[in-house]
Amino acid sequence: MDNLFLSSDFRVEILEYEKVARDFGKELEKEDDKNIFFMAEQLQFSDDQMETWRREFQRIEEEVDEEGFEEL
């Protein structure tokens, strides 16, 4: 399962269904043992996030230029 998610730039953590059920005070049903809980974290920025970062970086560069610093 890790390889499947990592190939799409996600880090995944498998959670024990029994532990989650206990944490919520629920009984584990017989058919529930077929379910898998997981948490996934995006490891790569989206195009929109990168564009926002580029605009912010450009704004900071322009502010530095206006303050009299020369480009390297």
KANOR-V462798 format. One line per field, one symbol per residue. ss: DSSP state (@ for helix, = for strand, . for the rest). phi: phi as a letter, one per 20 degrees, with the letter a starting at -180 (. if undefined). burial: # if it has 16 or more other C-alpha atoms within 10 Angstrom, else .. Layout:
ss = ???
phi = ???
burial = ???
//
This chain:
ss = .@@@@@...======.@@@@@@@......@@@@@..======....@@@@@@@@@@@@@@@@@@@@......
phi = .gfffffdmceccedffffffffemdeeegfffeecebdccfdcffgfffffffffffffffffffeneefe
burial = .........###....#.......................................................
//
